[in-house]
Amino acid sequence: LQVYHLAHLSAILCFPLCRFTSLRTYVFPEASPELNNDELKALLLLVIFISIRARKIGSLDAFLDLIFFATKAVFVILAFRLNVAWAIIYLLLCIALSFVYPAPKVDPTSEIVSVNSARLENVLNERARNGEPRFTVVKFYVTWSSACNFVAREYVSLANRFSSDNLKFAKVNANVCQDLAKKYSIDTSVQSAQLPTFILFQDGKEIDRRPRVYDDNTVERCKFNEQMLEEAFSLNLCQAGKVKHEVEPKKGIHKHNIKPMLEV
């Protein structure tokens, strides 16, 4: 755990300590020792929200980020119902912590290239100097999606570990580059189950993606994390130029999602 985690965990614990210990008589003098119905409902909604949002989260860091944000938001609302003055202080404390101890940032020196339509074409058309296949992993994301933001550090770690002359990494803001999102059949709506989408290219041609879209238009459920992407795309083999793709997609898989074959 980093200082960021400890600081925000301490902020979360402030509310229950003041609500359920002897401090209650000073901070919330009119509150009963037991949880009332509104508090129970709020906590139940918090658990449901975290459970739903966590389905697309595959790392501990991302899960903790979600818990910190959602729990502090609920506790601020509950505090306003009990003591407005204390709630304002608690809210300011949470805001201050967000500035003093922000979430760990993605490594700015990573091997990931941010591309638009023209730049992506150039990146995909590049070839390995040794004559072996050139693979490119492209992440399609939107800035407002928590799932996209949570997996950002995982993607940077992958790029730093596997980038080579045979394997490159790029990212596309699908909101800005709607033409690319349309070209690669990626839904960028608020209800979309395709965000983020990771596509693996071999010499400029798509050979695999996650999540995959099936013939009946259902979208594969994916818990994105570093290990999942490494195994799904066989990045260790891509790094060495040892993956080739099938000519025909497997039955039940969308034509854009061709499963790669491993060349051992």
C-alpha positions in Angstrom: 0.0 0.0 0.0 1.2 3.5 -0.8 0.6 6.7 1.2 -2.3 7.5 -1.2 -4.1 4.3 0.0 -3.4 4.9 3.7 -4.5 8.6 3.6 -7.8 7.9 1.8 -8.5 4.8 4.0 -8.1 7.1 7.1 -10.5 9.6 5.6 -13.1 6.8 5.1 -12.7 5.6 8.7 -13.3 9.1 10.1 -17.1 8.8 9.6 -17.7 5.4 11.3 -15.4 6.4 14.1 -17.4 9.6 14.7 -20.7 7.9 14.2 -20.3 4.7 16.3 -17.8 5.6 19.1 -18.0 7.9 22.0 -17.1 10.7 19.6 -20.7 10.6 18.5 -21.8 12.7 21.5 -19.6 15.6 20.2 -19.9 15.3 16.5 -23.4 13.9 16.0 -25.1 14.6 19.3 -28.6 14.0 18.0 -27.8 10.7 16.2 -28.9 7.4 17.7 -26.3 4.6 18.3 -27.9 2.4 15.7 -28.1 2.9 11.9 -31.5 4.4 10.8 -33.3 3.2 7.7 -31.9 6.0 5.4 -28.3 5.0 6.4 -29.0 1.3 5.8 -30.4 2.1 2.4 -27.5 4.3 1.5 -25.0 1.6 2.6 -26.9 -1.0 0.6 -26.8 1.1 -2.5 -23.1 1.7 -2.0 -22.5 -2.1 -1.9 -24.7 -2.6 -5.0 -22.9 0.2 -6.9 -19.4 -1.1 -6.1 -20.5 -4.7 -7.0 -21.8 -3.6 -10.4 -18.8 -1.3 -11.2 -16.3 -3.9 -10.0 -17.4 -6.4 -12.7 -15.1 -4.8 -15.2 -12.2 -4.2 -12.8 -9.4 -6.7 -12.7 -6.8 -5.2 -10.4 -6.6 -4.5 -6.7 -5.5 -0.8 -7.3 -8.5 -0.2 -9.5 -10.9 -1.8 -7.0 -9.5 0.3 -4.1 -9.8 3.5 -6.2 -13.5 2.7 -6.7 -14.1 1.9 -3.1 -12.4 5.1 -1.9 -14.4 7.4 -4.2 -17.8 5.8 -3.7 -17.5 5.4 0.0 -16.4 9.0 0.7 -19.2 10.3 -1.5 -21.8 8.3 0.5 -20.3 9.3 3.9 -20.4 13.0 2.9 -24.1 12.7 2.1 -24.9 10.9 5.3 -22.9 13.4 7.3 -24.9 16.3 5.9 -28.0 14.7 7.3 -26.5 14.6 10.8 -24.3 17.7 11.1 -23.9 20.2 8.3 -20.9 21.9 9.8 -19.0 18.7 10.3 -20.0 17.4 6.9 -18.5 20.5 5.2 -15.3 20.0 7.1 -15.3 16.3 6.1 -16.0 17.2 2.5 -13.1 19.7 2.5 -10.8 17.1 4.0 -11.7 14.6 1.2 -11.1 17.3 -1.5 -7.8 18.3 0.1 -6.6 14.6 0.2 -7.5 14.3 -3.5 -5.1 17.1 -4.3 -2.3 16.2 -1.8 -2.5 12.5 -2.4 -3.9 11.9 -5.9 -4.3 8.4 -7.3 -1.0 7.1 -8.6 -0.5 8.4 -12.1 0.2 6.5 -15.2 3.9 6.5 -16.1 4.4 9.5 -18.6 7.6 7.8 -20.0 5.7 4.7 -21.1 6.1 3.1 -24.5 2.4 3.8 -25.5 1.9 6.1 -28.5 -1.2 8.3 -28.5 -2.6 8.3 -32.0 -5.3 9.8 -34.2 -6.6 8.4 -37.5 -3.7 9.4 -39.6 -1.1 8.4 -37.0 -2.7 5.0 -36.3 -2.4 4.2 -40.0 1.3 5.1 -39.9 1.9 3.0 -36.8 0.1 0.0 -38.2 2.0 0.2 -41.5 5.4 0.1 -39.8 7.3 -3.2 -40.2 9.8 -4.9 -37.9 13.4 -4.3 -39.0 14.3 -8.0 -38.7 11.6 -9.0 -41.2 9.5 -10.8 -38.6 5.8 -10.0 -38.0 5.1 -6.6 -36.4 2.3 -6.7 -33.8 0.5 -3.7 -32.4 -1.9 -3.5 -29.4 -4.3 -0.6 -29.6 -6.4 0.5 -26.7 -9.7 2.3 -27.6 -10.9 4.3 -24.6 -13.0 7.3 -23.5 -12.0 9.7 -20.7 -15.3 9.5 -18.9 -15.2 5.7 -18.4 -14.0 4.5 -15.1 -13.2 1.1 -16.6 -10.9 2.7 -19.1 -9.2 4.8 -16.4 -8.8 2.0 -14.0 -7.0 -0.2 -16.5 -4.6 2.6 -17.7 -1.8 1.7 -15.3 -2.1 -2.0 -16.2 -1.7 -1.1 -19.9 1.4 1.1 -19.2 3.0 -1.7 -17.3 2.4 -4.1 -20.2 3.8 -1.7 -22.7 6.9 -1.2 -20.5 7.4 -4.9 -20.2 6.8 -6.1 -23.7 7.6 -3.3 -26.1 10.1 -4.4 -28.7 10.7 -4.1 -32.5 8.1 -6.8 -33.0 5.5 -5.5 -30.6 4.2 -1.9 -30.2 1.5 -0.3 -28.1 -0.9 2.6 -28.9 -4.0 4.2 -27.6 -6.9 6.0 -29.3 -9.4 8.4 -27.6 -12.6 6.9 -29.2 -14.6 10.0 -28.3 -12.3 12.2 -30.3 -11.6 9.7 -33.1 -15.2 8.7 -33.8 -14.2 7.6 -37.3 -11.8 5.0 -35.9 -14.5 3.8 -33.4 -16.9 3.4 -36.3 -14.3 1.7 -38.5 -13.5 -0.9 -35.8 -17.2 -1.3 -34.7 -16.7 0.0 -31.2 -19.8 1.4 -29.4 -18.9 4.5 -27.5 -22.3 5.2 -25.9 -22.7 5.5 -22.2 -24.3 2.1 -22.1 -21.5 0.5 -24.1 -20.0 -2.8 -22.9 -17.1 -2.4 -25.3 -15.1 0.2 -23.3 -12.3 -0.2 -23.2 -11.6 -2.3 -26.3 -8.1 -3.7 -26.9 -7.3 -4.8 -30.5 -4.2 -6.8 -31.6 -2.9 -6.2 -35.1 -0.4 -8.2 -37.1 1.2 -6.3 -39.9 -1.7 -3.8 -39.9 -4.5 -6.4 -39.9 -6.7 -7.1 -36.9 -6.2 -10.7 -35.5 -7.9 -10.5 -32.1 -9.6 -8.2 -29.7 -11.0 -8.0 -26.2 -13.9 -7.8 -25.5 -15.0 -9.8 -28.5 -18.4 -9.3 -30.1 -20.3 -12.4 -31.2 -22.6 -13.1 -34.1 -25.7 -12.4 -32.0 -24.2 -9.0 -31.1 -23.6 -10.0 -27.5 -20.3 -8.7 -26.0 -17.8 -10.8 -24.2 -17.5 -10.0 -20.5 -13.9 -9.2 -19.6 -12.1 -8.3 -16.3 -9.2 -6.3 -17.6 -5.9 -6.6 -15.8 -2.3 -7.0 -16.8 -2.3 -10.8 -16.6 -5.5 -11.2 -18.5 -4.3 -9.1 -21.5 -0.9 -10.8 -21.4 -2.5 -14.2 -21.7 -5.3 -13.3 -24.1 -2.9 -11.8 -26.7 0.0 -14.1 -25.9 2.2 -11.0 -25.6 5.4 -13.0 -24.9 5.0 -14.7 -28.2 4.1 -11.5 -30.0 7.2 -9.9 -28.6 9.3 -12.7 -30.2 7.3 -12.6 -33.5 5.8 -16.1 -33.0 2.1 -15.6 -33.6 0.1 -16.1 -36.8 -3.6 -15.7 -37.4 -6.2 -18.0 -38.8 -7.6 -17.4 -42.2 -11.2 -17.8 -41.1 -12.8 -16.7 -37.8 -14.1 -19.3 -35.5 -17.9 -20.0 -35.5 -19.9 -17.6 -33.3 -17.2 -14.9 -33.3 -17.7 -11.6 -35.1 -15.7 -11.2 -38.3 -13.6 -8.5 -36.6 -12.4 -10.9 -33.9 -10.1 -13.5 -35.3 -8.5 -15.8 -32.7 -4.7 -16.0 -33.1 -2.9 -19.3 -33.3 0.3 -19.8 -31.4 3.3 -20.8 -33.3 5.5 -22.7 -30.8 
